[in-house]
Amino acid sequence: MSAKPAVGFVNEASQQILAGGSAGLVEICLMHPLDVVKTRFQIQRCATDPNSYKSLGHSFRMIFRTEGLFGFYKGILPPILAETPKRAVKFFTFEQYKKLLGYVSLSPALTFAIAGLGSGLTEAIVVNPFEVVKVGLQANRNKFTEQPSTMSYARHIIKKEGLGLQGLNKGFTATLGRHGVFNMVYFGFYYNVKNIIPVNKDPTLEFLRKFGVGLLSGTIASVINIPFDVAKSRIQGPQPVPGEIKYRTCFKTMATVYQEEGILALYKGLLPKIMRLGPEHSLQTRRLSGHGSRAQLLRGMWDLPGPWHEPASPASAGRLSTTAPPGKPPSYFYNSLSSSMCLMIRTSHERRILKSVV
């Protein structure tokens, strides 16, 4: 009896991982140019440098003119490879930390914030080596065809600097700060504000309420954690003098940037960061609260569109309406960039559920 639920859970998880991976892939392909621009702003030190970017529009024009269209996709392979384990670790550990904190008498809002901090710190351990490779590739201003491949650059780092905190894991403390602070502010703020604003019976307005709170949470979290992001880019990116390491530790890097370039330098790349992370996280966190079952948790983890439901009868198996039910907004089914693929995956899974029931 216990074997069937276990097998069902594994099948269900594999479906969600595939769907979530497809959604993450589309998001990365669309948003990666903003990530490249953000990194370029964060590593540039002198505004008088003729090669420095003056504005967001100027950076896009310069990259396109000197590096071509593919210049916007430098370093895209590391985040693609890290996307699925990153999401899995982030939301799974968040739920586990929430359960552990349930034994301590804390307010729900504080529980969410601390669980978010824990999930962010755990997530940072997984993503940091990928970030080191990504930032190094994004900082390269040669044409796309002239820069090293992802694997050759990773091998170069390991051969020259090793796997430690000066090599493939450099900037580790800054990555811990970036992810830990972001998730702590994000989940804590989202929970508090969401409960302050009353639930709306109108489905469209309720969607806008959750989307708006998620967008605001992502924006505020980005503003608070970006000094860690700047420090991370400086440590992981090219040093001012080749062969001489200027940026070593997180807080010392922040202090150096502040002393030499001013307080605003710690907020370089804020606009492209908000443009990239705000909308993405507003969709993800919209389903974090109220997930009682494992299916619901995984649906929130991978940001699947629409409800998770089993067919009521054999006649309804394999059929999912492509229009919203009466009283539901269009986003009921299509609130993910990969909604069509997710629907096909879910339809296939419903057929298997029906067979096991019948």
N, C-alpha and C positions, 0 to 999 in steps of 0.2 A: 504493500500500500504506500509506503513512504518513498519507494523508488520512482513511482510515476510523477509525483510533484517535483522531485529533484530533476528528473529528465525534462519535464515541462519547463522548469525554471531556466535550465541551461539553454534549451531551444529558444525560449523567450528572450533571454539575455543576448544570445547571438543575433537574433533579429534586431534587437534594439541597438546593438553595437554597430551592425551594418548600416542601419538607418542613421544613427548618430554620426557615424564616420562620413557618410555621404553629405549630411548637412554641414558638418565641420569643414569638409573639403570645399564645398561651394562658398562658405563664408570666408575661408582663407583666400581663395582665388579672387574674390571680390574686394576684400579689405587689405590684402597684402601691400598694394602700392602705398596706402596710408602708413603702414608699418615701416616701410623703407624710408619714407619721407621723415617720419618721427625719429628714426635712428640717426639719419643724416643731420637733423637739427640738433640732436642731443650731443653728438660728438664734435660738432664744429665749435671752435673756441674763439675765433677772432672775427668780429663783424666787418673789419676792414679788408679781410682776405677777399680778393676778386672772385674766388671760387665759392664763397659762402652764399647761402641762400637768404634772400631778403624777405620773402613771404612764402605762403603756401603755394600760391599760383606760380611764383617765380621758380620754386623748387621743382614743380611738375614740368615746367617748360624746359628748365636746364637739364633735368634727367632725360627727358625725351629727346632733346637736341643732341646731347653728347653721348648718351648710352643706348638710345633707341627704346622701343616699346618694352623689350624684355628687361631693361634696366629696372623697371618697377617690380620685377619678380625675382630679383636676386635674393638668395637665401630662403626660397619658398619651400624647399624640400624638408628641412628640419621641422618647421611647424606642422607640416602635413604628417610626418612620421610620428610626431608627439601628440597630435590632436586627440586620438582615441584614448590612449593611456592617461592623458592629462584630464580629460573629462571624467573618465572612470574614477580616477583617484580623487579628484576634486569633490564630486558629489557623493561617492561612496563613503569617504572619510568624514565628510560633513555630517552624514547621517549617523555614523558610528560615534563621533564626538558628541553629537546631540544626545544619543542614548546614554553615554557615560556621564554626561553632565546632568542627566535626569536624576542621578542619585544624590546630587548636591542641591541644596535649596537656593536656587537662583531664579531671578525673574526670566520669563521667556525671552525677552529682548536681549538680555545679557547672555543667555544660553546661546542664542543665534550668533551673537558677535564672537564669543569665545570659540564656538564650533567653527565659525568661518575662519578665525585666526589659525586654528589647528589644521583645517583643510588646506589653507593657503601655504602654510609651512611645509606640509607633506607634499603638496603639488610641486613646490619649488625644487624639491629633491629630484623629482622626475624630469622636469623641464630644463634645468640649468645647463647640462651639457649641450642640449639642442640649441639653447639660446646663445651659447658661446660661439658655436659654428655659424648660426644665423647672423649674428651681429657682425662677425668678421667678414662674411660674404656681402652683407648689405653696405658695409663701409667702403668696399672696393669700388672705385669710380671708373675702372676700365670698362670697355664694352663687354656685354654679356658673354660673347664668344671668347674673350681673352682671359676671363677670370677662371680660377680653378674650380673643379667640380666639388660638390658637397663632400663626397667621400675622400677625395685627395686632400682637401683642406683639413678635414677632421684628422686624417692620418698625419698630416704635417704638424698639427698642434700636439698630438700625442707623442710623436717622435721628438719634437723640439722641446716641449714643455711638460710632457707627461700627463697623467690623469688627475693630478691633485689640484689644490687650490690656486696654483700658478699656471695650470694647464687647462685641461678640458672642463674643469670645475671652477675656474676663476670667476670672481664676482658672485660667489655663492651666497655670502651674507647679504649682498644687495638684492639678490633674487628672493631670498627669504623675506626680506623687508617688503619688497614690491608685492609679492603674492599674499603674504600674511596680512599686511595692512589693508590691501585692497579688499580681500574677502571679509575681513573683520568689519570694516566700515560698510561694505556693500550689504552683507546679510543682516547686520545689526540695524542699519538705517532702513532697509527695505521692510523688515518686520515691524519696526516702530511706526513708520509712516503709513504703511498699508492698513494697520489697525486703527489709526486715527481717522483716516478718510472712510466714511461709511460705504458699505457695499451697496451697489446699485442693482436694482432688479432688471434694468434694461441690459441685455447682453452686450450690446455695442459699447455702451458707457462703462460697463464693468471691465470689458477688455481694455478700453482706453485708460481706466483707473490703474489697472495693474501694469499696463505698458508704461504709463507715465511715471509711476512710482519706481519701476525698474530702471527707466532711463535716467531719472533724477539720482537714484542710488549709484548707478554706474558712473555718472558724471562727477558726483561728489567724491566717490572713492578714487577716481582718476586724479582729481585735483590734489587730494591728500597724499597719494602714494607716488606721485611723479618724481619727487626728489630722489627716491630710491631707484626709479627707472633711469634717471639721468646718470646717477652714480654707477649703475650696472652697465650702461652703454659705454661710459668712459673707461671702466675697468676692462670690459670685454673687447672694446674696440681698439683701434691702433693708438699707440702712445705718441705724444708730441715729438719726442726724439727717439728715432728707431734704436732699439737695443737698450734703452733706458726706461725703466718702469716708473712712471710718475704717479699713476693712480693704482693703489693697492687694496685698501680696505674701504668699506662702505662709508662710514662716518667721516673718515679723514678725507675721502674724495669729495664729499659734500662740503666740508669746511674749505678745502682748496678752491673748489668752484666758486663758493660764496666770496672768499677773500679776493680772488683774481678777477671775477667776472660779475659779481653782484648777485643779489637775491633772485632776480628774474631768470638768471641762467639755470637755476634749479627747476625752472618750469618750461624749459625748451621742449618743443614737440607736444605741448599740451593739446593744442587744437586737433591735429590729426589723431592723437590718442583718444580724445573724446569722441571724435567722429567715427572711430573704429570700434571702441569698446562699449560706448553707451547703448546704441541700438541692439548690439549683439547680446549683451547681458540683460537688457530689458525683456527680451523674449525668453531667455533661459530661466530666469528667476521667477517668471510669472507662474510657474507650476511648483515651486519648491515647498509651499506650505500646504498642509492637508493631505499629504500622501501617506495613506495608511498601508496599502498593499505593496508587494514587491513590484508588481506590474506598474503601478502608479509611480513608484519611485524611479524605475527605469525610464518610464515615459518622460518624466521631468528631467532625468539625467541627460537624455539624448534629444530633448526638445522636439518630440514627435508632434505632428499636427493632430488636432481633433481628439475625441474621446477614445479610451480603450474600452472596447465592448466585445462581447461574444455574440454571435448570431443567435437570434431567437428561435429559428427553425431551419430545416434543411433548405427551404426555398430561398432564405435570405443569405445563405452561405456564399461567399465569394463576391457579394455585391455590396459596394459602399457608394452611397450617394455622393456625387461630385458637387452638389449644391447644399447650402446650409439648411438645416431643418427649420420649420417655422419658428420665428422668434430668436433665431441664432444669427450672429453676425457672419459675414463671409470668412472672417478669420477663424471660424470654428474648425474648418478643415485646412485652410491654406495659410497658416501662420509660420510656416517654415520655408526656407529657400529650396529645400529638396522635397516638397510635399508630395509631388507625384510619385517619386521613388518610395517614400515612406508609405504611401497608400497601397502600392503594389506589394510591398513587404508585409504590411499588416493584413492585407487580403489573403495572401498565401498562408499566413499564420492562422487566420481564422478558419481556413479550410481544415488545417490539421487539428485545431481545437474541436471542430464539429465532428471529425472522424472519431476522435477519442471519446467524445460524449455519446455519439450514436453507436 
